[in-house]
């Protein structure tokens, strides 16, 4: 989660993003190979690209420039 928040902060440095403590302890890592093996899904692009696309879609709807 910290890596995701850090990436979004790079795209939106003025945003007030707060990471609250969660219930999960330790470090979690998503391995897409498991999802592909179990249900046949594989991501079309990296997580960072998904964040960027989603942020830009919302910004466009609000009349803001892409990041």
C-alpha positions in Angstrom: 0.0 0.0 0.0 2.8 2.4 0.8 4.3 2.0 -2.7 0.9 2.7 -4.3 0.4 5.9 -2.1 4.0 7.0 -2.9 3.2 6.7 -6.7 0.0 8.6 -6.4 1.8 11.3 -4.5 4.3 11.6 -7.3 1.4 12.2 -9.7 -0.5 14.5 -7.4 2.0 16.2 -5.1 -0.5 18.7 -3.8 -3.1 16.0 -2.8 -3.7 15.4 0.9 -3.3 11.6 1.1 -3.1 10.0 4.4 -2.2 6.4 5.0 -4.0 5.1 8.1 -2.8 2.1 10.1 -4.4 -1.1 8.9 -5.2 -4.5 10.4 -2.7 -6.4 8.3 0.9 -6.7 9.7 3.9 -7.5 7.6 4.6 -6.8 4.0 2.1 -7.9 1.3 3.1 -8.4 -2.3 0.7 -9.1 -5.2 1.9 -11.8 -7.6 -0.2 -11.7 -10.8 1.0 -15.2 -11.8 -1.3 -16.7 -9.2 -4.3 -14.9 -10.6 -3.4 -16.0 -14.1 -2.9 -19.6 -13.1 -6.2 -19.8 -11.1 -8.7 -17.8 -13.2 -6.7 -17.0 -16.4 -6.6 -13.3 -15.8 -3.4 -11.3 -16.5 -3.1 -7.5 -16.2 -2.8 -5.6 -19.4 -0.6 -2.9 -17.9 1.2 -2.3 -14.5 -0.6 -1.0 -11.5 1.0 2.4 -11.8 -0.4 2.8 -15.3 -3.8 1.9 -14.0 -3.6 4.6 -11.3 -2.5 7.2 -13.9 -5.3 6.3 -16.3 -7.9 6.4 -13.5 -6.7 9.7 -12.2 -6.6 11.2 -15.6 -10.1 9.9 -16.4 -11.5 11.6 -13.3 -9.5 14.8 -14.0 -10.8 14.9 -17.5 -14.4 14.7 -16.3 -13.7 17.6 -14.0 -12.1 19.7 -16.8 -8.6 19.3 -15.4 -5.4 18.6 -17.4 -3.9 15.1 -17.4 -0.9 14.4 -15.1 
